[in-house]
Structure formats: C-alpha cells, structure tokens
C-alpha cells in the first residue's frame, strides 16, 4: 500500500477510550483504535451517532471529554498546534471565505500548507470541470461546485491526515466519479478517515471500520 507511493509525512492516530458528551450524556460509546500511517479508516453510523464529533476529535478540532487521542509522525509525537498545519478536514458544515475566488482560495491556502505538487490543486480542479470558474467567487458557485473546491483543497494538500465527513454530499454522479478517482490517488500516501452513513461512494476499501453506537 504505502510502500508503492510517496507518503506525505503520514500521521498515525491512537485512540484510547475516547468519547464526548452533550448535556452530560455520552455522544457515543468509548472508542479505542490504532490508525497506522497510510491507512483508510471508515467511521460508520447513523445520523446522530457522533460521526462528525469523532471526526473533529481525530483532526484535533475538538478535545474528547473522555479518554485520550495521540498523533505521531515519523516516531515524533504531535501536539494539536503541529497537527493543525499537517491535517485537513472537510465536512458539510465547513465553508470557505465567500468573497474569495477559487484562484484566491488556492493562493491563500498555499501560503500555509504546501501542495503535493506545484500544480496539484489546479490539476484536480481541472478534472473537476472548474478550470473555467477560477475567477468566480466561492459564494456564487453551486453547492456541488463548492463541495468540489473543498475536497480539492484537502486532497491536493501535502497533508499527513485527511478527514472527510460525508464527502459526497451535494455531488452528482460525475462529481462522485471525480472524487473517487482523487481519493484513490491519495490512498496509501496519507492517513484517510471517512465519516459516512455507509454510502459506498464515500470510501474505497477501508483497512479499519469504526462502528459508532449511542
């Protein structure tokens, strides 16, 4: 798997009995797991099972109320601040600056996070059919186009951990085909986490499945 592709500082994740609470009640039963570098992990559950919450914990955006989570790369433990510039997360709730054009969004992110190659983002957007929309503001794009832009910024980034929450939301059949091709290209080069209601188009071939139960 990872041995056949160049890895991008892949991040290993260790979960020790983690859960979160809402109004003092657990969102999901405690989860323990080891996510090795380069694996594809599927977080599966029904609506309200806590998939998005666990995705936020994995990406360092949320501290678990119960248990602990640790990240490492190349044997070096990472803190949340280091993880911030080494990981990407996309969800239906996440958005981008509404007034920036696609070209400006690429330039802005490129100031903080490198791409897998100089033309990675532009090439992926071209395959997504957005090359003629580069100077259109994000707010003026359709929901499907916005989702393609968000996924591009994540999948083209030189990231060691990518968390995708319901990645096929708002994508039509051509968008889903584009996404799956892009995801397959990243599989094995980085640690992938997909949060899904078990829509088969969201993931490729998980090495690990975390089934969330309330």
WOWOGI-V967936 format. One record per pair of residues at least 24 apart in sequence whose C-alpha atoms are under 6 Angstrom apart, sorted by the first residue. I is the first residue (numbers start at 1). J is the second residue. Records with the same first field share a line. If there is no record, write none. Layout:
BEGIN
I = J, J
END
This chain:
BEGIN
1 = 188
2 = 38, 188, 189
5 = 189
6 = 189
7 = 189
8 = 158, 160, 190
9 = 160
10 = 37, 160, 190, 191
11 = 37, 72, 73, 160, 161
12 = 36, 37, 71, 72
13 = 70, 71
14 = 69, 70
15 = 69
16 = 67, 68
17 = 67
18 = 66, 67, 68
19 = 64, 66
20 = 64, 65
28 = 213, 214
29 = 213, 214
37 = 191
38 = 188, 189, 190, 191
39 = 191
40 = 192, 193, 206, 207
41 = 193, 206, 207, 208, 209
42 = 193, 194, 206, 209
43 = 195, 209, 210
44 = 196, 197, 198, 211
45 = 197, 211, 212
46 = 197
49 = 214
51 = 195
86 = 159, 160
87 = 159, 160, 161, 162
88 = 154, 162
89 = 162, 163, 164
90 = 164, 165
91 = 165
98 = 138, 139
99 = 137
100 = 137
101 = 135, 136, 137, 138
102 = 134
103 = 134
114 = 158
115 = 156, 157, 158
116 = 156, 157, 158
120 = 156
121 = 156
144 = 170, 171
160 = 190
161 = 190, 191
162 = 192
163 = 193, 194
164 = 194
165 = 194, 195
166 = 195, 196
168 = 202
END
